[in-house]
Amino acid sequence: MKLHKKPAILAAAALMAMTLISGCGQAKIGYIDSERVMQESPQIKAIADEGQQKILEAKQDAENQLTQNPNLTQEEAQKIQVDAQRKLNGLNQSYTIQIKQKLDTTLADISKQKELDVVVDSTVEQPVAITGCIDVTDDVIQKLQ
């Protein structure tokens, strides 16, 4: 009885191996130029511009606090600077996350549409994708109009 199970198991294992081997090397890879997306996408530019504006306002607010109170002790001035730096870091992180989420959502949609297995960031200065990849930069920019 054990002799009959062994060929069936070997046949099933061979079939699975052939299925896995036939699927290897068939990955579809896409790439984007994230710098171009940042410059040409209205939605991304709007988020980045808003973030820069908020950061500029926070810097000006901290400077105003320091200049309007000339009698601040060194400790008070340091506290204002530390608080301002925390606020700037928080704003920067918040807007960076918003941009990343927007790009991730858009790339997920395009990857699904074009049946891509992976999308990499490939800029002109540091190309990752050279040949055999699909450029989806224009698709991302168009979707983020």
N, C-alpha and C positions, 0 to 999 in steps of 0.2 A: 504494500500500500504506500509506503514512503517513496518508492521508486516512481510512482505515477505523479506525486506532488512535485517532485524535484524538477522534471521537465516543464511543468506548467509554471512554476515559479521562475525558472530561468527564461522561459519565453516571455513572461510578463515583464521581467527585468530588462530583457533585450528590447522589448517594445518601448518601454519607458526611456531607455537610454537613447534609442533612435529618435524619439520625439524631442528629447532635450537637445541632442546634437543638431537636429535639423533646425531648431530655433536659434541656435547660437550664431552670432555674426549678423543678425538681422535687425539690430537696434537702429531706430531712426533718431538722429540727433539734430536738434535745432540750436541756433545760437542767436543772441541779441547783442547789439552794441549799446550797452547801458548808458554810456555818455551821450550818445545821439538821442536816446529816449528821453534823458533828463533835459536836453536842450530843446527838443522838438515837440514833446507831448504837452499840450495845454493843461491837462489835469495835473500832471506831475509838476510842471512849472508853477502852477497856481499854489500847490501845497508847499513847494520849496520857497516861493516868494512870500507866502504868508508866514512861514517859519522864520525866514530872515527878518521880516518886519517885526515879529514878536521879539526876536532876539535883540534887534536894534533898540526897541522900546525898553526892554529890560536893562540893557547896558546904560541907556540914557537915564533911566530911573535911578540906577545905582550911582551914577555920576552926580546926578542932582542931589541925592541924599548926602553925598560926601561934600559937595561944594556949598550947599545951603547951611550946613552945620560946621562952621570952621572951628568950633570949640570941642569937637569930638576927641575923645581919648583915642589912643592907638588901638586899644582893645575894641572900642565901639566901631572904629573905622574898619578893623579887620573883620568884625562880625558882619558888617554891611557887605564887605567884599566877598566873604565866604557865602553868605546868603545869596548874593547876586550870582556867584559862580554856580551854586546848586540850581538856582532857577534857570540859568543858561543851559546847563547840562540837561536838565529835565525837558526844557523846550526842544533842544536839539534832538534828544532821544525820542521824544513824542512825534516830532515831524518826520524823523528818519523811519520810525515804525510805520507811520501812515503811508509813506512812499513805498516802503517794502511790501506792505499788505496790498496796496493797489497794484503793484507790479506782479506780486505772487498770484493774485486772483486773475489778472489778465493773462499771465503766462499759463496758468492752469487751463483756462478756457481755450486758448490757442493750441496748447499741447494736445488737448482732447480733440479739438477740431481737426488738426493735422496728423493725429495719431503719432505723436512724438513720444519717445521713451524718456528723453532727457533734453533739457535746454541749458546751455552754458552761456556764460558772459564772455564775449570775445570782442575786445576793443581793437582799434586799428593799431595802437601803440603796443599792445600786448595780446596778439591773436592766440586764441585757444583752438578755435576751429579753423582749419585750413582748407581741407577738401572733404567732400562727402557729407556735408552738413547743410541744413536748410536754414537760411537767414529769415528770421521772423521779426526783425526789427521794425520793418514797415508795418507789419500787421499789428504789433503792439502799439506803435504810435497812432495808427488809424483808430484802434479800439479805444485809445485814451484821448480822443478829441473832445 
